[in-house]
Amino acid sequence: NQLALFLQTFEIIPFQLLVAIKNLFEHR
């Protein structure tokens, strides 16, 4: 199911984005 795959990817991306943003603020 492509929708299930999309939702699964959508769960992973925000977490990695959150980690990247957290790293940016820590390096400031």
C-alpha positions as CSV (number, residue, x, y, z in Angstrom):
1,N,0.0,0.0,0.0
2,Q,1.6,3.3,-1.1
3,L,-0.4,5.3,1.5
4,A,0.9,3.2,4.3
5,L,4.4,3.6,3.0
6,F,4.0,7.4,2.8
7,L,2.6,7.5,6.4
8,Q,5.5,5.4,7.6
9,T,8.0,7.8,5.9
10,F,6.2,10.8,7.3
11,E,6.7,9.4,10.8
12,I,10.4,9.1,10.3
13,I,11.2,12.4,8.6
14,P,9.9,14.8,11.4
15,F,12.1,13.0,13.9
16,Q,15.2,13.4,11.8
17,L,14.2,17.0,11.1
18,L,13.8,17.6,14.9
19,V,17.2,16.2,15.6
20,A,18.8,18.4,12.8
21,I,17.1,21.5,14.2
22,K,18.2,20.6,17.7
23,N,21.8,20.2,16.5
24,L,21.6,23.6,14.8
25,F,20.5,25.4,18.0
26,E,23.2,23.6,20.1
27,H,26.0,24.6,17.8
28,R,25.0,28.3,18.0
